[in-house]
Amino acid sequence: MPFPIKICAVCGEEFELKPGKPGFANRCPACSEPEEAGAPGSSLSSGDSELNAARRNAMRDMLYRKES
């Protein structure tokens, strides 16, 4: 049985949707490749432990603050 033919939502080219294809099901393999790792905002974990600790403290304070 042939693979279904899809049209890429980004570039508009047709491609075969094969099992195990990395990325999104509505994007061709070329458009599904991960973006550059150095791009700002591309990664949620920045690796800065002080910044992550500040985020954790802010979330803890917002979740568990006492209402008076």
PDBQT receptor file of N, H, CA, C and O in Angstrom, charges set to zero:
ATOM      1  N   MET A   1       0.852  -1.169   0.000  1.00  0.00    +0.000 N 
ATOM      2  CA  MET A   1       0.000   0.000   0.000  1.00  0.00    +0.000 C 
ATOM      3  C   MET A   1       0.903   1.240   0.000  1.00  0.00    +0.000 C 
ATOM      4  O   MET A   1       1.828   1.323   0.809  1.00  0.00    +0.000 OA
ATOM      5  N   PRO A   2       0.654   2.186  -0.879  1.00  0.00    +0.000 N 
ATOM      6  CA  PRO A   2       1.498   3.379  -0.954  1.00  0.00    +0.000 C 
ATOM      7  C   PRO A   2       1.251   4.310   0.235  1.00  0.00    +0.000 C 
ATOM      8  O   PRO A   2       0.198   4.280   0.872  1.00  0.00    +0.000 OA
ATOM      9  N   PHE A   3       2.252   5.130   0.505  1.00  0.00    +0.000 N 
ATOM     10  H   PHE A   3       3.107   5.155  -0.012  1.00  0.00    +0.000 HD
ATOM     11  CA  PHE A   3       2.130   6.098   1.598  1.00  0.00    +0.000 C 
ATOM     12  C   PHE A   3       1.246   7.249   1.144  1.00  0.00    +0.000 C 
ATOM     13  O   PHE A   3       1.237   7.587  -0.040  1.00  0.00    +0.000 OA
ATOM     14  N   PRO A   4       0.491   7.869   2.079  1.00  0.00    +0.000 N 
ATOM     15  CA  PRO A   4      -0.362   9.003   1.698  1.00  0.00    +0.000 C 
ATOM     16  C   PRO A   4       0.475  10.200   1.254  1.00  0.00    +0.000 C 
ATOM     17  O   PRO A   4       1.541  10.474   1.805  1.00  0.00    +0.000 OA
ATOM     18  N   ILE A   5      -0.030  10.899   0.253  1.00  0.00    +0.000 N 
ATOM     19  H   ILE A   5      -0.896  10.677  -0.195  1.00  0.00    +0.000 HD
ATOM     20  CA  ILE A   5       0.620  12.101  -0.259  1.00  0.00    +0.000 C 
ATOM     21  C   ILE A   5       0.045  13.298   0.494  1.00  0.00    +0.000 C 
ATOM     22  O   ILE A   5      -1.170  13.493   0.539  1.00  0.00    +0.000 OA
ATOM     23  N   LYS A   6       0.924  14.087   1.078  1.00  0.00    +0.000 N 
ATOM     24  H   LYS A   6       1.910  13.929   1.042  1.00  0.00    +0.000 HD
ATOM     25  CA  LYS A   6       0.520  15.282   1.811  1.00  0.00    +0.000 C 
ATOM     26  C   LYS A   6       1.135  16.500   1.151  1.00  0.00    +0.000 C 
ATOM     27  O   LYS A   6       2.080  16.374   0.373  1.00  0.00    +0.000 OA
ATOM     28  N   ILE A   7       0.611  17.678   1.451  1.00  0.00    +0.000 N 
ATOM     29  H   ILE A   7      -0.157  17.781   2.083  1.00  0.00    +0.000 HD
ATOM     30  CA  ILE A   7       1.149  18.940   0.959  1.00  0.00    +0.000 C 
ATOM     31  C   ILE A   7       1.694  19.686   2.171  1.00  0.00    +0.000 C 
ATOM     32  O   ILE A   7       1.003  19.842   3.178  1.00  0.00    +0.000 OA
ATOM     33  N   CYS A   8       2.932  20.144   2.066  1.00  0.00    +0.000 N 
ATOM     34  H   CYS A   8       3.493  20.018   1.248  1.00  0.00    +0.000 HD
ATOM     35  CA  CYS A   8       3.615  20.825   3.160  1.00  0.00    +0.000 C 
ATOM     36  C   CYS A   8       2.908  22.144   3.470  1.00  0.00    +0.000 C 
ATOM     37  O   CYS A   8       2.587  22.914   2.565  1.00  0.00    +0.000 OA
ATOM     38  N   ALA A   9       2.668  22.394   4.759  1.00  0.00    +0.000 N 
ATOM     39  H   ALA A   9       2.928  21.769   5.495  1.00  0.00    +0.000 HD
ATOM     40  CA  ALA A   9       2.004  23.623   5.177  1.00  0.00    +0.000 C 
ATOM     41  C   ALA A   9       2.926  24.828   5.078  1.00  0.00    +0.000 C 
ATOM     42  O   ALA A   9       2.451  25.964   5.072  1.00  0.00    +0.000 OA
ATOM     43  N   VAL A  10       4.241  24.603   5.000  1.00  0.00    +0.000 N 
ATOM     44  H   VAL A  10       4.627  23.681   5.005  1.00  0.00    +0.000 HD
ATOM     45  CA  VAL A  10       5.188  25.711   4.961  1.00  0.00    +0.000 C 
ATOM     46  C   VAL A  10       5.540  26.091   3.530  1.00  0.00    +0.000 C 
ATOM     47  O   VAL A  10       5.384  27.245   3.132  1.00  0.00    +0.000 OA
ATOM     48  N   CYS A  11       6.023  25.102   2.744  1.00  0.00    +0.000 N 
ATOM     49  H   CYS A  11       6.150  24.164   3.067  1.00  0.00    +0.000 HD
ATOM     50  CA  CYS A  11       6.510  25.427   1.400  1.00  0.00    +0.000 C 
ATOM     51  C   CYS A  11       5.536  25.031   0.291  1.00  0.00    +0.000 C 
ATOM     52  O   CYS A  11       5.688  25.482  -0.844  1.00  0.00    +0.000 OA
ATOM     53  N   GLY A  12       4.546  24.205   0.594  1.00  0.00    +0.000 N 
ATOM     54  H   GLY A  12       4.422  23.838   1.516  1.00  0.00    +0.000 HD
ATOM     55  CA  GLY A  12       3.544  23.830  -0.399  1.00  0.00    +0.000 C 
ATOM     56  C   GLY A  12       3.927  22.674  -1.296  1.00  0.00    +0.000 C 
ATOM     57  O   GLY A  12       3.184  22.366  -2.228  1.00  0.00    +0.000 OA
ATOM     58  N   GLU A  13       5.056  22.016  -1.061  1.00  0.00    +0.000 N 
ATOM     59  H   GLU A  13       5.660  22.267  -0.304  1.00  0.00    +0.000 HD
ATOM     60  CA  GLU A  13       5.474  20.876  -1.879  1.00  0.00    +0.000 C 
ATOM     61  C   GLU A  13       4.773  19.606  -1.416  1.00  0.00    +0.000 C 
ATOM     62  O   GLU A  13       4.404  19.474  -0.249  1.00  0.00    +0.000 OA
ATOM     63  N   GLU A  14       4.596  18.672  -2.350  1.00  0.00    +0.000 N 
ATOM     64  H   GLU A  14       4.897  18.779  -3.298  1.00  0.00    +0.000 HD
ATOM     65  CA  GLU A  14       4.022  17.386  -2.007  1.00  0.00    +0.000 C 
ATOM     66  C   GLU A  14       5.113  16.462  -1.475  1.00  0.00    +0.000 C 
ATOM     67  O   GLU A  14       6.257  16.512  -1.927  1.00  0.00    +0.000 OA
ATOM     68  N   PHE A  15       4.742  15.606  -0.498  1.00  0.00    +0.000 N 
ATOM     69  H   PHE A  15       3.812  15.565  -0.132  1.00  0.00    +0.000 HD
ATOM     70  CA  PHE A  15       5.673  14.630   0.050  1.00  0.00    +0.000 C 
ATOM     71  C   PHE A  15       4.884  13.426   0.531  1.00  0.00    +0.000 C 
ATOM     72  O   PHE A  15       3.682  13.515   0.784  1.00  0.00    +0.000 OA
ATOM     73  N   GLU A  16       5.584  12.283   0.657  1.00  0.00    +0.000 N 
ATOM     74  H   GLU A  16       6.560  12.211   0.452  1.00  0.00    +0.000 HD
ATOM     75  CA  GLU A  16       4.960  11.074   1.166  1.00  0.00    +0.000 C 
ATOM     76  C   GLU A  16       5.092  11.043   2.676  1.00  0.00    +0.000 C 
ATOM     77  O   GLU A  16       6.184  11.229   3.212  1.00  0.00    +0.000 OA
ATOM     78  N   LEU A  17       3.996  10.812   3.355  1.00  0.00    +0.000 N 
ATOM     79  H   LEU A  17       3.109  10.661   2.920  1.00  0.00    +0.000 HD
ATOM     80  CA  LEU A  17       4.008  10.723   4.806  1.00  0.00    +0.000 C 
ATOM     81  C   LEU A  17       4.359   9.295   5.190  1.00  0.00    +0.000 C 
ATOM     82  O   LEU A  17       3.514   8.401   5.151  1.00  0.00    +0.000 OA
ATOM     83  N   LYS A  18       5.615   9.093   5.562  1.00  0.00    +0.000 N 
ATOM     84  H   LYS A  18       6.302   9.819   5.595  1.00  0.00    +0.000 HD
ATOM     85  CA  LYS A  18       6.105   7.757   5.904  1.00  0.00    +0.000 C 
ATOM     86  C   LYS A  18       6.129   7.587   7.418  1.00  0.00    +0.000 C 
ATOM     87  O   LYS A  18       6.318   8.558   8.150  1.00  0.00    +0.000 OA
ATOM     88  N   PRO A  19       5.936   6.348   7.891  1.00  0.00    +0.000 N 
ATOM     89  CA  PRO A  19       6.013   6.118   9.335  1.00  0.00    +0.000 C 
ATOM     90  C   PRO A  19       7.417   6.416   9.849  1.00  0.00    +0.000 C 
ATOM     91  O   PRO A  19       8.404   6.120   9.176  1.00  0.00    +0.000 OA
ATOM     92  N   GLY A  20       7.504   6.990  11.015  1.00  0.00    +0.000 N 
ATOM     93  H   GLY A  20       6.702   7.231  11.562  1.00  0.00    +0.000 HD
ATOM     94  CA  GLY A  20       8.789   7.303  11.615  1.00  0.00    +0.000 C 
ATOM     95  C   GLY A  20       9.422   8.572  11.092  1.00  0.00    +0.000 C 
ATOM     96  O   GLY A  20      10.573   8.864  11.414  1.00  0.00    +0.000 OA
ATOM     97  N   LYS A  21       8.685   9.344  10.280  1.00  0.00    +0.000 N 
ATOM     98  H   LYS A  21       7.750   9.107  10.018  1.00  0.00    +0.000 HD
ATOM     99  CA  LYS A  21       9.225  10.611   9.764  1.00  0.00    +0.000 C 
ATOM    100  C   LYS A  21       9.370  11.592  10.915  1.00  0.00    +0.000 C 
ATOM    101  O   LYS A  21       8.411  11.822  11.652  1.00  0.00    +0.000 OA
ATOM    102  N   PRO A  22      10.558  12.176  11.085  1.00  0.00    +0.000 N 
ATOM    103  CA  PRO A  22      10.729  13.138  12.174  1.00  0.00    +0.000 C 
ATOM    104  C   PRO A  22       9.997  14.441  11.875  1.00  0.00    +0.000 C 
ATOM    105  O   PRO A  22       9.819  14.801  10.711  1.00  0.00    +0.000 OA
ATOM    106  N   GLY A  23       9.583  15.132  12.897  1.00  0.00    +0.000 N 
ATOM    107  H   GLY A  23       9.728  14.840  13.842  1.00  0.00    +0.000 HD
ATOM    108  CA  GLY A  23       8.949  16.434  12.710  1.00  0.00    +0.000 C 
ATOM    109  C   GLY A  23       7.438  16.347  12.649  1.00  0.00    +0.000 C 
ATOM    110  O   GLY A  23       6.838  15.393  13.146  1.00  0.00    +0.000 OA
ATOM    111  N   PHE A  24       6.833  17.340  12.042  1.00  0.00    +0.000 N 
ATOM    112  H   PHE A  24       7.320  18.115  11.639  1.00  0.00    +0.000 HD
ATOM    113  CA  PHE A  24       5.390  17.454  11.980  1.00  0.00    +0.000 C 
ATOM    114  C   PHE A  24       4.825  16.665  10.799  1.00  0.00    +0.000 C 
ATOM    115  O   PHE A  24       5.495  16.498   9.780  1.00  0.00    +0.000 OA
ATOM    116  N   ALA A  25       3.591  16.183  10.942  1.00  0.00    +0.000 N 
ATOM    117  H   ALA A  25       3.047  16.318  11.770  1.00  0.00    +0.000 HD
ATOM    118  CA  ALA A  25       2.964  15.401   9.886  1.00  0.00    +0.000 C 
ATOM    119  C   ALA A  25       2.503  16.271   8.727  1.00  0.00    +0.000 C 
ATOM    120  O   ALA A  25       2.250  15.751   7.640  1.00  0.00    +0.000 OA
ATOM    121  N   ASN A  26       2.387  17.579   8.925  1.00  0.00    +0.000 N 
ATOM    122  H   ASN A  26       2.593  18.001   9.808  1.00  0.00    +0.000 HD
ATOM    123  CA  ASN A  26       1.931  18.448   7.838  1.00  0.00    +0.000 C 
ATOM    124  C   ASN A  26       3.081  19.231   7.215  1.00  0.00    +0.000 C 
ATOM    125  O   ASN A  26       2.845  20.188   6.477  1.00  0.00    +0.000 OA
ATOM    126  N   ARG A  27       4.342  18.832   7.506  1.00  0.00    +0.000 N 
ATOM    127  H   ARG A  27       4.534  18.055   8.105  1.00  0.00    +0.000 HD
ATOM    128  CA  ARG A  27       5.514  19.493   6.925  1.00  0.00    +0.000 C 
ATOM    129  C   ARG A  27       6.404  18.475   6.238  1.00  0.00    +0.000 C 
ATOM    130  O   ARG A  27       6.539  17.341   6.698  1.00  0.00    +0.000 OA
ATOM    131  N   CYS A  28       7.005  18.883   5.141  1.00  0.00    +0.000 N 
ATOM    132  H   CYS A  28       6.895  19.804   4.767  1.00  0.00    +0.000 HD
ATOM    133  CA  CYS A  28       7.920  17.996   4.415  1.00  0.00    +0.000 C 
ATOM    134  C   CYS A  28       9.194  17.804   5.248  1.00  0.00    +0.000 C 
ATOM    135  O   CYS A  28       9.447  18.581   6.169  1.00  0.00    +0.000 OA
ATOM    136  N   PRO A  29       9.995  16.782   4.940  1.00  0.00    +0.000 N 
ATOM    137  CA  PRO A  29      11.211  16.542   5.735  1.00  0.00    +0.000 C 
ATOM    138  C   PRO A  29      12.158  17.740   5.772  1.00  0.00    +0.000 C 
ATOM    139  O   PRO A  29      12.808  17.968   6.792  1.00  0.00    +0.000 OA
ATOM    140  N   ALA A  30      12.252  18.506   4.695  1.00  0.00    +0.000 N 
ATOM    141  H   ALA A  30      11.724  18.321   3.867  1.00  0.00    +0.000 HD
ATOM    142  CA  ALA A  30      13.148  19.665   4.679  1.00  0.00    +0.000 C 
ATOM    143  C   ALA A  30      12.659  20.755   5.637  1.00  0.00    +0.000 C 
ATOM    144  O   ALA A  30      13.471  21.411   6.289  1.00  0.00    +0.000 OA
ATOM    145  N   CYS A  31      11.362  20.950   5.727  1.00  0.00    +0.000 N 
ATOM    146  H   CYS A  31      10.702  20.417   5.197  1.00  0.00    +0.000 HD
ATOM    147  CA  CYS A  31      10.809  21.980   6.610  1.00  0.00    +0.000 C 
ATOM    148  C   CYS A  31      10.677  21.493   8.052  1.00  0.00    +0.000 C 
ATOM    149  O   CYS A  31      10.495  22.302   8.962  1.00  0.00    +0.000 OA
ATOM    150  N   SER A  32      10.768  20.170   8.271  1.00  0.00    +0.000 N 
ATOM    151  H   SER A  32      10.915  19.513   7.532  1.00  0.00    +0.000 HD
ATOM    152  CA  SER A  32      10.655  19.618   9.617  1.00  0.00    +0.000 C 
ATOM    153  C   SER A  32      11.970  19.621  10.366  1.00  0.00    +0.000 C 
ATOM    154  O   SER A  32      11.989  19.338  11.564  1.00  0.00    +0.000 OA
ATOM    155  N   GLU A  33      13.081  19.935   9.692  1.00  0.00    +0.000 N 
ATOM    156  H   GLU A  33      13.065  20.165   8.719  1.00  0.00    +0.000 HD
ATOM    157  CA  GLU A  33      14.372  19.918  10.357  1.00  0.00    +0.000 C 
ATOM    158  C   GLU A  33      14.375  20.941  11.473  1.00  0.00    +0.000 C 
ATOM    159  O   GLU A  33      13.801  22.020  11.325  1.00  0.00    +0.000 OA
ATOM    160  N   PRO A  34      15.019  20.615  12.602  1.00  0.00    +0.000 N 
ATOM    161  CA  PRO A  34      15.038  21.561  13.718  1.00  0.00    +0.000 C 
ATOM    162  C   PRO A  34      15.743  22.852  13.340  1.00  0.00    +0.000 C 
ATOM    163  O   PRO A  34      16.669  22.862  12.529  1.00  0.00    +0.000 OA
ATOM    164  N   GLU A  35      15.283  23.943  13.948  1.00  0.00    +0.000 N 
ATOM    165  H   GLU A  35      14.531  23.934  14.607  1.00  0.00    +0.000 HD
ATOM    166  CA  GLU A  35      15.890  25.242  13.677  1.00  0.00    +0.000 C 
ATOM    167  C   GLU A  35      17.264  25.303  14.326  1.00  0.00    +0.000 C 
ATOM    168  O   GLU A  35      17.634  24.417  15.097  1.00  0.00    +0.000 OA
ATOM    169  N   GLU A  36      18.009  26.337  14.017  1.00  0.00    +0.000 N 
ATOM    170  H   GLU A  36      17.709  27.056  13.391  1.00  0.00    +0.000 HD
ATOM    171  CA  GLU A  36      19.355  26.484  14.554  1.00  0.00    +0.000 C 
ATOM    172  C   GLU A  36      19.312  26.516  16.078  1.00  0.00    +0.000 C 
ATOM    173  O   GLU A  36      18.449  27.161  16.674  1.00  0.00    +0.000 OA
ATOM    174  N   ALA A  37      20.252  25.814  16.698  1.00  0.00    +0.000 N 
ATOM    175  H   ALA A  37      20.953  25.290  16.214  1.00  0.00    +0.000 HD
ATOM    176  CA  ALA A  37      20.283  25.738  18.159  1.00  0.00    +0.000 C 
ATOM    177  C   ALA A  37      20.659  27.079  18.778  1.00  0.00    +0.000 C 
ATOM    178  O   ALA A  37      20.302  27.336  19.928  1.00  0.00    +0.000 OA
ATOM    179  N   GLY A  38      21.359  27.930  18.061  1.00  0.00    +0.000 N 
ATOM    180  H   GLY A  38      21.649  27.721  17.127  1.00  0.00    +0.000 HD
ATOM    181  CA  GLY A  38      21.791  29.209  18.601  1.00  0.00    +0.000 C 
ATOM    182  C   GLY A  38      20.754  30.302  18.499  1.00  0.00    +0.000 C 
ATOM    183  O   GLY A  38      20.990  31.415  18.967  1.00  0.00    +0.000 OA
ATOM    184  N   ALA A  39      19.619  30.021  17.904  1.00  0.00    +0.000 N 
ATOM    185  H   ALA A  39      19.427  29.116  17.523  1.00  0.00    +0.000 HD
ATOM    186  CA  ALA A  39      18.594  31.045  17.737  1.00  0.00    +0.000 C 
ATOM    187  C   ALA A  39      17.999  31.420  19.092  1.00  0.00    +0.000 C 
ATOM    188  O   ALA A  39      17.723  30.532  19.898  1.00  0.00    +0.000 OA
ATOM    189  N   PRO A  40      17.796  32.696  19.364  1.00  0.00    +0.000 N 
ATOM    190  CA  PRO A  40      17.238  33.088  20.655  1.00  0.00    +0.000 C 
ATOM    191  C   PRO A  40      15.800  32.611  20.792  1.00  0.00    +0.000 C 
ATOM    192  O   PRO A  40      15.003  32.727  19.861  1.00  0.00    +0.000 OA
ATOM    193  N   GLY A  41      15.479  32.075  21.960  1.00  0.00    +0.000 N 
ATOM    194  H   GLY A  41      16.127  31.981  22.717  1.00  0.00    +0.000 HD
ATOM    195  CA  GLY A  41      14.128  31.597  22.216  1.00  0.00    +0.000 C 
ATOM    196  C   GLY A  41      13.831  30.242  21.629  1.00  0.00    +0.000 C 
ATOM    197  O   GLY A  41      12.691  29.786  21.709  1.00  0.00    +0.000 OA
ATOM    198  N   SER A  42      14.817  29.570  21.037  1.00  0.00    +0.000 N 
ATOM    199  H   SER A  42      15.743  29.941  20.973  1.00  0.00    +0.000 HD
ATOM    200  CA  SER A  42      14.552  28.279  20.429  1.00  0.00    +0.000 C 
ATOM    201  C   SER A  42      14.544  27.160  21.441  1.00  0.00    +0.000 C 
ATOM    202  O   SER A  42      14.039  26.073  21.159  1.00  0.00    +0.000 OA
ATOM    203  N   SER A  43      15.100  27.407  22.628  1.00  0.00    +0.000 N 
ATOM    204  H   SER A  43      15.510  28.290  22.857  1.00  0.00    +0.000 HD
ATOM    205  CA  SER A  43      15.177  26.373  23.648  1.00  0.00    +0.000 C 
ATOM    206  C   SER A  43      14.600  26.901  24.948  1.00  0.00    +0.000 C 
ATOM    207  O   SER A  43      14.885  28.027  25.357  1.00  0.00    +0.000 OA
ATOM    208  N   LEU A  44      13.780  26.072  25.599  1.00  0.00    +0.000 N 
ATOM    209  H   LEU A  44      13.548  25.157  25.268  1.00  0.00    +0.000 HD
ATOM    210  CA  LEU A  44      13.212  26.489  26.865  1.00  0.00    +0.000 C 
ATOM    211  C   LEU A  44      14.223  26.367  27.995  1.00  0.00    +0.000 C 
ATOM    212  O   LEU A  44      14.193  27.154  28.942  1.00  0.00    +0.000 OA
ATOM    213  N   SER A  45      15.111  25.395  27.906  1.00  0.00    +0.000 N 
ATOM    214  H   SER A  45      15.135  24.755  27.137  1.00  0.00    +0.000 HD
ATOM    215  CA  SER A  45      16.127  25.243  28.956  1.00  0.00    +0.000 C 
ATOM    216  C   SER A  45      17.388  25.968  28.516  1.00  0.00    +0.000 C 
ATOM    217  O   SER A  45      18.108  25.510  27.629  1.00  0.00    +0.000 OA
ATOM    218  N   SER A  46      17.640  27.093  29.142  1.00  0.00    +0.000 N 
ATOM    219  H   SER A  46      17.055  27.465  29.862  1.00  0.00    +0.000 HD
ATOM    220  CA  SER A  46      18.758  27.933  28.720  1.00  0.00    +0.000 C 
ATOM    221  C   SER A  46      20.079  27.450  29.285  1.00  0.00    +0.000 C 
ATOM    222  O   SER A  46      21.133  27.827  28.773  1.00  0.00    +0.000 OA
ATOM    223  N   GLY A  47      20.056  26.621  30.333  1.00  0.00    +0.000 N 
ATOM    224  H   GLY A  47      19.199  26.315  30.748  1.00  0.00    +0.000 HD
ATOM    225  CA  GLY A  47      21.288  26.157  30.921  1.00  0.00    +0.000 C 
ATOM    226  C   GLY A  47      21.814  27.080  31.995  1.00  0.00    +0.000 C 
ATOM    227  O   GLY A  47      22.815  26.757  32.635  1.00  0.00    +0.000 OA
ATOM    228  N   ASP A  48      21.184  28.207  32.217  1.00  0.00    +0.000 N 
ATOM    229  H   ASP A  48      20.371  28.470  31.697  1.00  0.00    +0.000 HD
ATOM    230  CA  ASP A  48      21.610  29.149  33.237  1.00  0.00    +0.000 C 
ATOM    231  C   ASP A  48      20.923  28.773  34.545  1.00  0.00    +0.000 C 
ATOM    232  O   ASP A  48      19.722  28.990  34.703  1.00  0.00    +0.000 OA
ATOM    233  N   SER A  49      21.683  28.210  35.480  1.00  0.00    +0.000 N 
ATOM    234  H   SER A  49      22.659  28.034  35.351  1.00  0.00    +0.000 HD
ATOM    235  CA  SER A  49      21.078  27.696  36.711  1.00  0.00    +0.000 C 
ATOM    236  C   SER A  49      20.504  28.805  37.580  1.00  0.00    +0.000 C 
ATOM    237  O   SER A  49      19.496  28.590  38.254  1.00  0.00    +0.000 OA
ATOM    238  N   GLU A  50      21.116  29.987  37.583  1.00  0.00    +0.000 N 
ATOM    239  H   GLU A  50      21.935  30.162  37.036  1.00  0.00    +0.000 HD
ATOM    240  CA  GLU A  50      20.574  31.090  38.378  1.00  0.00    +0.000 C 
ATOM    241  C   GLU A  50      19.228  31.551  37.842  1.00  0.00    +0.000 C 
ATOM    242  O   GLU A  50      18.312  31.846  38.609  1.00  0.00    +0.000 OA
ATOM    243  N   LEU A  51      19.116  31.611  36.529  1.00  0.00    +0.000 N 
ATOM    244  H   LEU A  51      19.860  31.372  35.905  1.00  0.00    +0.000 HD
ATOM    245  CA  LEU A  51      17.858  32.017  35.916  1.00  0.00    +0.000 C 
ATOM    246  C   LEU A  51      16.769  30.979  36.190  1.00  0.00    +0.000 C 
ATOM    247  O   LEU A  51      15.628  31.337  36.480  1.00  0.00    +0.000 OA
ATOM    248  N   ASN A  52      17.120  29.701  36.100  1.00  0.00    +0.000 N 
ATOM    249  H   ASN A  52      18.048  29.411  35.864  1.00  0.00    +0.000 HD
ATOM    250  CA  ASN A  52      16.148  28.650  36.379  1.00  0.00    +0.000 C 
ATOM    251  C   ASN A  52      15.716  28.668  37.838  1.00  0.00    +0.000 C 
ATOM    252  O   ASN A  52      14.542  28.443  38.134  1.00  0.00    +0.000 OA
ATOM    253  N   ALA A  53      16.638  28.929  38.750  1.00  0.00    +0.000 N 
ATOM    254  H   ALA A  53      17.591  29.111  38.509  1.00  0.00    +0.000 HD
ATOM    255  CA  ALA A  53      16.290  29.005  40.167  1.00  0.00    +0.000 C 
ATOM    256  C   ALA A  53      15.345  30.178  40.419  1.00  0.00    +0.000 C 
ATOM    257  O   ALA A  53      14.409  30.060  41.210  1.00  0.00    +0.000 OA
ATOM    258  N   ALA A  54      15.583  31.299  39.757  1.00  0.00    +0.000 N 
ATOM    259  H   ALA A  54      16.344  31.394  39.114  1.00  0.00    +0.000 HD
ATOM    260  CA  ALA A  54      14.690  32.449  39.907  1.00  0.00    +0.000 C 
ATOM    261  C   ALA A  54      13.298  32.133  39.373  1.00  0.00    +0.000 C 
ATOM    262  O   ALA A  54      12.298  32.547  39.960  1.00  0.00    +0.000 OA
ATOM    263  N   ARG A  55      13.229  31.409  38.276  1.00  0.00    +0.000 N 
ATOM    264  H   ARG A  55      14.041  31.073  37.799  1.00  0.00    +0.000 HD
ATOM    265  CA  ARG A  55      11.920  31.005  37.733  1.00  0.00    +0.000 C 
ATOM    266  C   ARG A  55      11.193  30.089  38.706  1.00  0.00    +0.000 C 
ATOM    267  O   ARG A  55       9.996  30.257  38.938  1.00  0.00    +0.000 OA
ATOM    268  N   ARG A  56      11.907  29.116  39.281  1.00  0.00    +0.000 N 
ATOM    269  H   ARG A  56      12.880  28.980  39.093  1.00  0.00    +0.000 HD
ATOM    270  CA  ARG A  56      11.287  28.201  40.233  1.00  0.00    +0.000 C 
ATOM    271  C   ARG A  56      10.765  28.959  41.454  1.00  0.00    +0.000 C 
ATOM    272  O   ARG A  56       9.657  28.702  41.924  1.00  0.00    +0.000 OA
ATOM    273  N   ASN A  57      11.567  29.889  41.959  1.00  0.00    +0.000 N 
ATOM    274  H   ASN A  57      12.468  30.097  41.576  1.00  0.00    +0.000 HD
ATOM    275  CA  ASN A  57      11.140  30.667  43.125  1.00  0.00    +0.000 C 
ATOM    276  C   ASN A  57       9.919  31.517  42.804  1.00  0.00    +0.000 C 
ATOM    277  O   ASN A  57       9.010  31.624  43.627  1.00  0.00    +0.000 OA
ATOM    278  N   ALA A  58       9.886  32.115  41.639  1.00  0.00    +0.000 N 
ATOM    279  H   ALA A  58      10.625  32.028  40.971  1.00  0.00    +0.000 HD
ATOM    280  CA  ALA A  58       8.736  32.942  41.259  1.00  0.00    +0.000 C 
ATOM    281  C   ALA A  58       7.476  32.096  41.131  1.00  0.00    +0.000 C 
ATOM    282  O   ALA A  58       6.403  32.511  41.571  1.00  0.00    +0.000 OA
ATOM    283  N   MET A  59       7.596  30.916  40.531  1.00  0.00    +0.000 N 
ATOM    284  H   MET A  59       8.467  30.580  40.173  1.00  0.00    +0.000 HD
ATOM    285  CA  MET A  59       6.430  30.035  40.402  1.00  0.00    +0.000 C 
ATOM    286  C   MET A  59       5.955  29.556  41.773  1.00  0.00    +0.000 C 
ATOM    287  O   MET A  59       4.753  29.504  42.032  1.00  0.00    +0.000 OA
ATOM    288  N   ARG A  60       6.900  29.208  42.651  1.00  0.00    +0.000 N 
ATOM    289  H   ARG A  60       7.876  29.251  42.440  1.00  0.00    +0.000 HD
ATOM    290  CA  ARG A  60       6.541  28.755  43.990  1.00  0.00    +0.000 C 
ATOM    291  C   ARG A  60       5.822  29.871  44.743  1.00  0.00    +0.000 C 
ATOM    292  O   ARG A  60       4.820  29.625  45.416  1.00  0.00    +0.000 OA
ATOM    293  N   ASP A  61       6.332  31.092  44.631  1.00  0.00    +0.000 N 
ATOM    294  H   ASP A  61       7.145  31.292  44.085  1.00  0.00    +0.000 HD
ATOM    295  CA  ASP A  61       5.708  32.217  45.319  1.00  0.00    +0.000 C 
ATOM    296  C   ASP A  61       4.301  32.485  44.796  1.00  0.00    +0.000 C 
ATOM    297  O   ASP A  61       3.397  32.797  45.572  1.00  0.00    +0.000 OA
ATOM    298  N   MET A  62       4.114  32.365  43.493  1.00  0.00    +0.000 N 
ATOM    299  H   MET A  62       4.848  32.112  42.863  1.00  0.00    +0.000 HD
ATOM    300  CA  MET A  62       2.782  32.603  42.924  1.00  0.00    +0.000 C 
ATOM    301  C   MET A  62       1.813  31.499  43.324  1.00  0.00    +0.000 C 
ATOM    302  O   MET A  62       0.644  31.777  43.595  1.00  0.00    +0.000 OA
ATOM    303  N   LEU A  63       2.277  30.246  43.367  1.00  0.00    +0.000 N 
ATOM    304  H   LEU A  63       3.226  30.020  43.146  1.00  0.00    +0.000 HD
ATOM    305  CA  LEU A  63       1.384  29.146  43.671  1.00  0.00    +0.000 C 
ATOM    306  C   LEU A  63       1.021  29.052  45.147  1.00  0.00    +0.000 C 
ATOM    307  O   LEU A  63      -0.112  28.720  45.494  1.00  0.00    +0.000 OA
ATOM    308  N   TYR A  64       1.986  29.346  46.011  1.00  0.00    +0.000 N 
ATOM    309  H   TYR A  64       2.907  29.616  45.729  1.00  0.00    +0.000 HD
ATOM    310  CA  TYR A  64       1.791  29.078  47.440  1.00  0.00    +0.000 C 
ATOM    311  C   TYR A  64       1.760  30.334  48.297  1.00  0.00    +0.000 C 
ATOM    312  O   TYR A  64       1.934  30.236  49.512  1.00  0.00    +0.000 OA
ATOM    313  N   ARG A  65       1.546  31.504  47.717  1.00  0.00    +0.000 N 
ATOM    314  H   ARG A  65       1.404  31.584  46.730  1.00  0.00    +0.000 HD
ATOM    315  CA  ARG A  65       1.518  32.709  48.536  1.00  0.00    +0.000 C 
ATOM    316  C   ARG A  65       0.271  32.711  49.414  1.00  0.00    +0.000 C 
ATOM    317  O   ARG A  65      -0.784  32.208  49.026  1.00  0.00    +0.000 OA
ATOM    318  N   LYS A  66       0.415  33.282  50.592  1.00  0.00    +0.000 N 
ATOM    319  H   LYS A  66       1.272  33.690  50.908  1.00  0.00    +0.000 HD
ATOM    320  CA  LYS A  66      -0.692  33.312  51.550  1.00  0.00    +0.000 C 
ATOM    321  C   LYS A  66      -1.492  34.576  51.348  1.00  0.00    +0.000 C 
ATOM    322  O   LYS A  66      -0.950  35.680  51.300  1.00  0.00    +0.000 OA
ATOM    323  N   GLU A  67      -2.785  34.391  51.232  1.00  0.00    +0.000 N 
ATOM    324  H   GLU A  67      -3.226  33.494  51.272  1.00  0.00    +0.000 HD
ATOM    325  CA  GLU A  67      -3.704  35.527  51.079  1.00  0.00    +0.000 C 
ATOM    326  C   GLU A  67      -4.071  36.007  52.480  1.00  0.00    +0.000 C 
ATOM    327  O   GLU A  67      -4.480  35.204  53.318  1.00  0.00    +0.000 OA
ATOM    328  N   SER A  68      -3.928  37.332  52.751  1.00  0.00    +0.000 N 
ATOM    329  H   SER A  68      -3.596  37.985  52.070  1.00  0.00    +0.000 HD
ATOM    330  CA  SER A  68      -4.293  37.817  54.085  1.00  0.00    +0.000 C 
ATOM    331  C   SER A  68      -5.564  38.617  54.037  1.00  0.00    +0.000 C 
ATOM    332  O   SER A  68      -6.025  39.106  55.068  1.00  0.00    +0.000 OA
TER     333      SER A  68
